Amino acid sequence: MNHHETRIELVELAASLFQRGFSVGSAGNISVRVEGGFLMTPTNASLGRLRAERLSLLDEEFNHVDGDAPSKEVVMHRAMYQARPDTGAIVHLHSVHATALSCLADDGHPKLVPHTPYLVMRLGDNIPVVPYYKPGDPSMERDIYTASLRAKALLLGNHGSIVAGDSLVKAVDSAEELETSAQLALLLHGHATRPLSDAEIAALKA
Ligand code: 13P
């Protein structure tokens, strides 16, 4: 796929996320690896109204080389690509249920218990919560990097979520799965549930 096709795909997938309420206003950002660097959504741009020709182009060191100024979350995306070099794309959202989970007090228990197979298949069975940082604060880099070494999906304390995928489509699928799993977790909160067993989880990861 050349840059042009990737730009169109990014604009279409971002609009789809926006239209279904996974992002509002200018919240959220997306990046995708292309030959020679990365395409990224511009800062303060709505995922619902991106313009293909104005996407930010970054070089392999994440320097801005063309297009509008990139998202303020370049450092967050960079840390995840560096921890997980096979990553092809990253999606960061403030979707309601994932963000709600990210605001719960730390009670020592995981926020997302594996109840369903697709959570495990798409996101893994252990989704860390990274402490709160002001959006765009570059000092989050080490925490994002360290958490990303063990997980391809993270909850960002009092902020939202970030997921890595092999491709743009897979990263978007995973972001949707994370939001739906978070909604399910909140629906199940306070109910006696049957999480998947260790054997069932192992079979999904095999
Ligand atoms: P940008 O508009 O700079 O991408 O920031 C939006 C956001 O989601 C911050 O976390």
Residues whose N, C-alpha, C, O or C-beta is under 5 A from the ligand:
A	BS01	13P	S26 A27 G28 N29 P42 T43 N44 A45 S71 K72 E73 P135
